[in-house]
Amino acid sequence: MTNSLLSFDTPAQTVTMSSREISELTGKRHSDVVRDLKNLMFELEQDVSRFARIYTDAMNREQTEYALPKRETLVLVSGYSAKMRVAIIDRWQELEARVAAPVFRLPQTFADALQLAADTERARVAAQALADQRQEVIEQQTPYVEHSQALLATDEVIDVRTMAQKLTQAGFNIGRNHLFTRLIEDGILLKDKTPYRDYTSWFYVEANPYVDSDGKKRSSHTILVTAKGEAALLRKYTPKRPAVRATTESPKGLGGFKKSAGEAPRMTG
């Protein structure tokens, strides 16, 4: 049996059967199969040329054959004998079973080699696109993985309201909502209130799946602050205390001078 009888269209991998194979399976001349196909397409008011493709015969001449999907193949042979139809149907079952693991065949002609190169390049591009998609998913999930790792490294997590209260107690007066706004303005949280990658160890994102009123599965999240994040935010926002000079004012009547702490006052005579 000649090569190039089974083809795959990227990315759906639609199986086709060539008019030459139909000729071999039914015992009809290829020219008769082509004639029947053209008559069928004329009755259906369809363009037969959309199924045409070129192959090279044994004398290295370019010839035309037609690659038909399953539907068109079965319609074409519906007027053939039962024995012919059985041969076609059995072959289709074989072809469909082989789609998952197609048999690789070495190209026999230069044209086949070019086709193989083109198919290989399409497969490479498709594989690269899939790899890029997987990498994108990994990058999207990385912060959440890091959140979990950060949580494991801490003793506890607190919510943002509690974090705001601790900042207020430390001298940085701020409420929960204003703290969210400040963290977004300072480039620590994204607008969806999840942390930038550099700050993932400061926070833990707790997923909250739920079902809405329409019965659809949804998910929200709660942002929590890890022990590491709590310490970092206190360092970042707590007001710096000014240094205290170790001097005291001298009491009136001692000449109006300042004395250092621990220094005995000097009496004037």
Long-range contacts (C-beta under 8 A, 24 or more apart in sequence): 2-55, 3-105, 3-107, 3-108, 3-112, 4-55, 4-112, 4-115, 6-95, 6-98, 6-102, 7-67, 8-99, 8-102, 8-119, 10-119, 10-122, 10-123, 10-126, 11-126, 13-99, 14-69, 15-69, 15-70, 15-92, 15-95, 15-96, 15-99, 16-67, 16-68, 16-69, 17-67, 17-68, 17-70, 17-73, 17-88, 17-91, 17-92, 17-95, 18-65, 18-66, 18-67, 18-68, 19-65, 19-66, 19-67, 19-68, 20-55, 20-65, 21-91, 22-68, 22-73, 22-76, 22-77, 22-88, 25-84, 25-87, 25-88, 25-91, 26-77, 26-80, 26-84, 26-87, 26-88, 27-84, 28-80, 28-84, 30-65, 33-76, 34-66, 36-76, 36-79, 37-66, 37-68, 37-76, 40-72, 40-75, 40-76, 54-111, 55-111, 56-109, 56-111, 56-112, 60-109, 70-96, 142-197, 143-194, 143-195, 143-197, 143-200, 143-205, 144-205, 146-197, 146-200, 146-201, 147-195, 147-200, 147-203, 147-204, 147-205, 148-204, 149-201, 150-200, 150-201, 150-202, 150-203, 150-204, 150-226, 150-228, 151-204, 151-226, 153-201, 153-226, 153-228, 154-226, 154-227, 154-228, 155-227, 156-227, 157-204, 157-224, 157-225, 157-226, 157-227, 158-224, 158-225, 158-230, 159-222, 159-224, 159-225, 160-223, 160-224, 160-225, 162-225, 163-225, 163-229, 163-230, 163-233, 166-230, 166-234, 167-233, 167-234, 167-237, 167-238, 170-234, 170-237, 170-238, 170-239, 171-238, 171-239, 172-237, 172-238, 172-239, 174-237, 182-237, 189-223, 193-221, 193-223, 194-221, 194-223, 195-223, 199-229, 201-226, 201-228, 201-229, 202-226, 202-228, 202-229, 202-232, 202-233, 203-229
